[in-house]
Amino acid sequence: MGEFQQPSSGSDAELRRLTLYADAQERRVSELQKTVAELENALASRVVIERAIGMLAERFDLSVAQAFELLRSAARTSRRQVRSLAEEITELRGVTPGEIADARRRGQSA
């Protein structure tokens, strides 16, 4: 029968080093996955906001800058996130949310 051999202290040190390295890599992968999720969310927000800006520009014959300002102003006044209001605009299509109509009236009276 073979005799069991104790690992040498060099092997123990190598195992600890590799374990620490693997733990560090796992943390890094987790951080990168979080960053990717944040970037995907930001990209999705940008897409819906740009789409809503285009719809507002077309609907009210505005420049892109004016449509963005209208969206931003309406969101701020109604204490909503720009993305949330943009999603409503894109989902409702032909219906103008009340916050946009109100911001438009305020902008025309200024």
Secondary structure, 3 states (H helix, E strand, C coil): CCCCCCCCHHHHHHHHHHHHHHHHHHHHHHHHHHHHHHHHHHHHHHHHHHHHHHHHHHHHCCCHHHHHHHHHHHHHHCCCCHHHHHHHHHHHCCCCCHHHHHHHHHHHHC
